Amino acid sequence: MDHAIKRLKNHRGGPELYTTIRRDVDEESLLTYVVTSGALWTISDEKRVLGFALVRDEVVEGVFVHHEQRRQRVATTLLRALVAGRTHRRTAWPCRGIEV
């Protein structure tokens, strides 16, 4: 998580996006908050998560796609599924090394 936050803050518009994502939640609790609140939506293949979107109050606040999956329509597929309502809320599975 630390690496992802550092990369986000170093991109153009990143600090502003991070402030929007974080709202009033402290940095240590951010992942737990977005997962347990149902705001984190993922897209995956049979082996791994390819990308995710942060959606709150029916607004997509951010989309991330793994760098190896870029330019393969992953974000487009995820956003189309969200807009079409083809997603189902479900219990999130924590990643190895992350306690939720």
Buried (B, 14 or more C-beta within 10 A) or exposed (E): EEEEBEEBEEEEEBEEBBEBBBEEBEEEEBBBBBBEEEBBBBBEEEEEBBBBBBBBEEEBBEBBBEEEBEEEEBBEBBBEBBEEEEBEEEEBEEEEEEEE
